Amino acid sequence: MSDALALRRDDFRPAVLPTASVEGFAARIGSLAIRALYREVALSPKPGLVSPADSGSHTDMDFRTFVRSLQSLRDYFPEIARVGAASPSFEPLRQLGVAAEAKMLQATGGINTHRGAIFNIGLLCAAAGALHAEGRDFAATDVCVEVTRRWGAAILGSASPASHSHGAEVARRYGSGGARREAADGFPAALEVGLPAYREALRLTGDPQRAALQCLFALIARLEDTNLLWRGGPEGLAFAQWRALDFLAAGGVAADGWEARAQQIHREFVARNLSPGGSADLLGVTLFLDAL
C-alpha cells in the first residue's frame, strides 16, 4: 500500500464537529488538522515547495517524506486538543510539541517537514479544545484570539536568545518576528490575508485547490517569510513578493493561463533556491481555520 493510501480515509472527510464528548471532539479536530496539512502538501504548482510533482527547492525531501511525517503526527493533534480542554499553561503544550517533533524526525530520517504545523496548528487545536470544554460556540477568529489570550505572552517568553534555528537566526539578523510573533498575535496573516483570499477565490472559481493556491500567493506577497529571508536574504524575499504580487495582479487563479504562470514562477523560485516555507505553514493554518 502506498504512503498516501495508508492515511485513513476518514482523515479527509468533511468534518461536522460533535458537541458531546471531549474525546470525540478531539478526534474530529485532529482529523481537520491532518486534512488541512495534506491539502497543503498535495497542492501544485507551489513556487519552490514540495508537491506530488517535484521537490521544489528542496533536495532532502519529497512528497512521500511529508506523508510519512503526517502519519507520525496523526495522534498528536487530537492529544493536544484533549490537553487544551483542561486549560493548561503553555508548558504542557510545549512538551507535547517537543515529543511530536521527535516522532516526526524519526519518521523522516531527521528532516524537518512539519515543525511549523506542530507549533501553529497544535496551538489552535489546544485553543479549540479549551473553547469546546467551556461549551462555547466558536469560529476561526475565536480560536486565534484564544491562543493570544491564554498563551501569547508565554509563546514569546519561551523563545531562547541562544537558539540556532533558522527562524531565530533570521530574527537576529533582520529583526523578523517569525512564527512565534504570528502565533502570539493570534495569526493575523491567516485571518486578514489567507482566509479572505481563499474564500474570495473559492467564490469566483468554485475550486478549493485553485482557492488554496490563490491563498498561498497572497501570503507570499504579504508575509515577511523567514524561510525566504534565510535562503535569499532581503533580495530573495523582495523577489518572491514581487512575483507573487505580479501573479495576483494578473488575475491570479481566476485568469486564463494562470497555471502556466504559476509553473513559471515555480521554476524561477527553484532556480534561485527560494522556498516560502513560512507562507506554506500559514496556508495550512488557513485551511484548518476555514474548516472550523
For each residue, the residues with C-beta under 8 A, 3 or more apart:
1: 5 6
2: 5 6
3: 6 7 64 67 68 71
4: 7 67
5: 1 2
6: 1 2 3 67 71
7: 3 4 11 12 34 38 67 70 71 74
8: 11 74
9: 12 13
10: 13 31
11: 7 8 31 34 35 38 74
12: 7 9 35 38
13: 9 10 31 35
14:
15: 28 31 32 35 291
16: 28
17: 25 28 29 132 292
18: 21 24 25 28
19: 25 132
20: 24 25
21: 18 24 25
22: 25 26 82 85 129 132 133
23: 26 27 82
24: 18 20 21 27 28
25: 17 18 19 20 21 22 28 29 81 85 128 129 132
26: 22 23 29 30 78 79 81 82 85 125 129
27: 23 24 30 31 78
28: 15 16 17 18 24 25 31 32
29: 17 25 26 32 33 77 78 81 125 128 129
30: 26 27 33 34 74 75 76 77 78 79 81 125
31: 10 11 13 15 27 28 34 35
32: 15 28 29 35 36 288 291 292
33: 29 30 36 37 77 117 121 125 288
34: 7 11 30 31 37 38 70 73 74 77
35: 11 12 13 15 31 32 38 39 287 291
36: 32 33 39 40 121 284 285 287 288 291
37: 33 34 40 41 70 73 114 117 121 284 288
38: 7 11 12 34 35 41 42 67 70
39: 35 36 42 43 208 212 287
40: 36 37 43 212 280 283 284 287
41: 37 38 50 51 63 66 67 70
42: 38 39 51 52 63
43: 39 40 46 51 209 212 213 216 283
44: 51 52 53
45: 51 53 213 259 262 263 266
46: 43 49 50 51 56 213 216 266 280
47: 56 217 220 240 243 244 262 265 266 268 269 274 276
48: 56 57 266 269 270 274 275 276
49: 46 56 57 58 275 276 277 280
50: 41 46 54 55 56 58 61 62 63 65 66
51: 41 42 43 44 45 46 54 56 63
52: 42 44 63
53: 44 45
54: 50 51 62
55: 50 58 59 61 62 63
56: 46 47 48 49 50 51 266 269 270 275
57: 48 49 231 269 270 273 274 275
58: 49 50 55 61 62 275
59: 55
60: 111
61: 50 55 58 65 66 108 111 113
62: 50 54 55 58 65 66
63: 41 42 50 51 52 55 66 67
64: 3 67 68
65: 50 61 62 68 69 108 111 113
66: 41 50 61 62 63 69 70 113 114
67: 3 4 6 7 38 41 63 64 70 71
68: 3 64 65 71 72 107 108
69: 65 66 72 73 104 107 108 113 114
70: 7 34 37 38 41 66 67 73 74 114
71: 3 6 7 67 68 74 107
72: 68 69 100 103 104 106 107 108
73: 34 37 69 70 76 77 100 103 104 114 117 118
74: 7 8 11 30 34 70 71 77
75: 30 78 79
76: 30 73 79 80 96 99 100 103 118 122
77: 29 30 33 34 73 74 80 81 121 122 125
78: 26 27 29 30 75 81 82 125
79: 26 30 75 76 82 83 96
80: 76 77 83 84 93 96 97 100 122 125 126 129
81: 25 26 29 30 77 78 84 85 125 126 128 129
82: 22 23 26 78 79 85 86 129
83: 79 80 86 88 92 93 96 126 129
84: 80 81 87 88 93 125 126 127 128 129 130 133
85: 22 25 26 81 82 129 130 132 133
86: 82 83 133
87: 84 130 133 150
88: 83 84 91 92 93 126
89: 92 151 154
90: 93 94 150 151 154 155 158
91: 88 94 95 154
92: 83 88 89 95 96
93: 80 83 84 88 90 96 97 122 123 126 151
94: 90 91 97 98 158
95: 91 92 98 99
96: 76 79 80 83 92 93 99 100 122
97: 80 93 94 100 101 118 119 122
98: 94 95 101 102
99: 76 95 96 102 103
100: 72 73 76 80 96 97 103 104 118 122
101: 97 98 104 105 115 118
102: 98 99 105 106
103: 72 73 76 99 100 106 107
104: 69 72 73 100 101 107 108 112 113 114 115 118
105: 101 102 108 109 110 111 112
106: 72 102 103
107: 68 69 71 72 103 104
108: 61 65 68 69 72 104 105 111 112 113
109: 105
110: 105
111: 60 61 65 105 108
112: 104 105 108 115
113: 61 65 66 69 104 108
114: 37 66 69 70 73 104 117 118
115: 101 104 112 118 119
116: 119 120 179 277 278 280 281 284
117: 33 37 73 114 120 121 122 281 284
118: 73 76 97 100 101 104 114 115 121 122
119: 97 115 116 122 123 179 183
120: 116 117 123 124 179 182 183 187 281 282 284 285
121: 33 36 37 77 117 118 124 125 284 285 288
122: 76 77 80 93 96 97 100 117 118 119 125 126
123: 93 119 120 126 127 147 151 155 183
124: 120 121 127 128 143 144 147 187 285 288 289
125: 26 29 30 33 77 78 80 81 84 121 122 128 129
126: 80 81 83 84 88 93 122 123 129 130 147
127: 84 123 124 130 131 143 144 146 147 150
128: 25 29 81 84 124 125 131 132 138 143 292
129: 22 25 26 29 80 81 82 83 84 85 125 126 132 133
130: 84 85 87 126 127 133 134 146 150
131: 127 128 134 136 138 142 143 146
132: 17 19 22 25 85 128 129 135 136 138
133: 22 84 85 86 87 129 130
134: 130 131
135: 132
136: 131 132 142
137:
138: 128 131 132 142 143 146 292
139: 142 143 292
140: 143 144 191 195 289 290 292
141: 144 145 191
142: 131 136 138 139 145 146
143: 124 127 128 131 138 139 140 146 147 289 292
144: 124 127 140 141 147 148 186 187 190 191 289
145: 141 142 148 149 186
146: 127 130 131 138 142 143 149 150
147: 123 124 126 127 143 144 150 151 152 155 183 184 186 187
148: 144 145 151 152 184 185 186
149: 145 146 152
150: 87 90 127 130 146 147
151: 89 90 93 123 147 148 154 155 184
152: 147 148 149 155 156 183 184 185 186
153: 156 157 184
154: 89 90 91 151 157 158
155: 90 123 147 151 152 158 159 180 183 184
156: 152 153 159 180 181 184
157: 153 154
158: 90 94 154 155 180
159: 155 156 163 168 180
160: 163 168
161:
162:
163: 159 160 167 168
164: 168 169
165: 168 169
166: 169 170 226 227 230
167: 163 170 171 176 178 179 180 226 230
168: 159 160 163 164 165 171 172 178
169: 164 165 166 172 173 230
170: 166 167 173 174 176 178 226 229 230
171: 167 168 174 175 176 177 178 226
172: 168 169
173: 169 170 229
174: 170 171 229 234
175: 171
176: 167 170 171 224 226 229
177: 171 180 181 182 224
178: 167 168 170 171 181 182 226 278
179: 116 119 120 167 182 183 226 278 281
180: 155 156 158 159 167 177 183 184
181: 156 177 178 184 185
182: 120 177 178 179 185 187 188 189 282
183: 119 120 123 147 152 155 179 180 186 187
184: 147 148 151 152 153 155 156 180 181
185: 148 152 181 182 188
186: 144 145 147 148 152 183 191
187: 120 124 144 147 182 183 190 191 282 285 289
188: 182 185 191 192
189: 182 192 193 194 219 222 223 282
190: 144 187 193 194 195 282 285 286 289
191: 140 141 144 186 187 188 194 195 289
192: 188 189 195 196
193: 189 190 196 197 218 219 222 223
194: 189 190 191 197 198 215 218 219 282 283 285 286 289
195: 140 190 191 192 198 199 215 286 289 290
196: 192 193 199 200
197: 193 194 200 201 214 215 217 218 219
198: 194 195 201 202 211 212 214 215 286 287 290
199: 195 196 202 203 211 290
200: 196 197 203 204 214
201: 197 198 204 205 210 211 214 215 252 253 254
202: 198 199 205 206 207 208 211
203: 199 200 206
204: 200 201 254
205: 201 202 210 211 253 254
206: 202 203
207: 202 210 211 253
208: 39 202 211 212
209: 43 212 213
210: 201 205 207 213 214 253 254 258
211: 198 199 201 202 205 207 208 214 215 253
212: 39 40 43 198 208 209 215 216 283 287
213: 43 45 46 209 210 216 217 253 262
214: 197 198 200 201 210 211 217 218 248 252 253 254
215: 194 195 197 198 201 211 212 218 219 283 286 287
216: 43 46 212 213 219 220 276 279 280 283
217: 47 197 213 214 220 221 244 247 248 252 262
218: 193 194 197 214 215 221 222 244 248
219: 189 193 194 197 215 216 222 223 276 279 282 283 286
220: 47 216 217 223 225 228 240 241 244 276 279
221: 217 218 241 244 245 248
222: 189 193 218 219 241
223: 189 193 219 220 276 278 279 282
224: 176 177 229 237
225: 220 228 229 237 240 276 277 278 279
226: 166 167 170 171 176 178 179 229 230 278
227: 166 230 231 275 276 277 278 279
228: 220 225 231 232 236 237 240 274 275 276 278
229: 170 173 174 176 224 225 226 232 233 234 236 237
230: 166 167 169 170 226 227
231: 57 227 228 236 273 274 275
232: 228 229 235 236 237 239 240 272 273 274
233: 229 236 237
234: 174 229 237 238
235: 232 238 239
236: 228 229 231 232 233 239 240 272 274
237: 224 225 228 229 232 233 234 240 241
238: 234 235 241 242
239: 232 235 236 242 243 272 274
240: 47 220 225 228 232 236 237 243 244 269 274 276
241: 220 221 222 237 238 244 245
242: 238 239 245 246
243: 47 239 240 246 247 265 268 269
244: 47 217 218 220 221 240 241 247 248 265
245: 221 241 242 248 249
246: 242 243 249 250
247: 217 243 244 250 252 258 261 262 265
248: 214 217 218 221 244 245 251 252
249: 245 246
250: 246 247 255 258 261
251: 248 254 255 256 258
252: 201 214 217 247 248 255 258
253: 201 205 207 210 211 213 214 258 262
254: 201 204 205 210 214 251 258
255: 250 251 252 258 261
256: 251
257: 260 261
258: 210 247 250 251 252 253 254 255 261 262
259: 45 262 263
260: 257 263 264
261: 247 250 255 257 258 264 265
262: 45 47 213 217 247 253 258 259 265 266
263: 45 259 260 266 267
264: 260 261 267 268
265: 47 243 244 247 261 262 268 269
266: 45 46 47 48 56 262 263 269 270
267: 263 264 270 271
268: 47 243 264 265 271 272
269: 47 48 56 57 240 243 265 266 272 274 275 276
270: 48 56 57 266 267 273 274
271: 267 268
272: 232 236 239 268 269
273: 57 231 232 270
274: 47 48 57 228 231 232 236 239 240 269 270
275: 48 49 56 57 58 227 228 231 269
276: 47 48 49 216 219 220 223 225 227 228 240 269 279 280
277: 49 116 225 227 280 281
278: 116 178 179 223 225 226 227 228 281 282
279: 216 219 220 223 225 227 276 282 283
280: 40 46 49 116 216 276 277 283 284
281: 116 117 120 179 277 278 284 285
282: 120 182 187 189 190 194 219 223 278 279 285 286
283: 40 43 194 212 215 216 219 279 280 286 287
284: 36 37 40 116 117 120 121 280 281 287 288
285: 36 120 121 124 187 190 194 281 282 288 289
286: 190 194 195 198 215 219 282 283 289 290
287: 35 36 39 40 198 212 215 283 284 290 291
288: 32 33 36 37 121 124 284 285 291 292
289: 124 140 143 144 187 190 191 194 195 285 286 292
290: 140 195 198 199 286 287
291: 15 32 35 36 287 288
292: 17 32 128 138 139 140 143 288 289
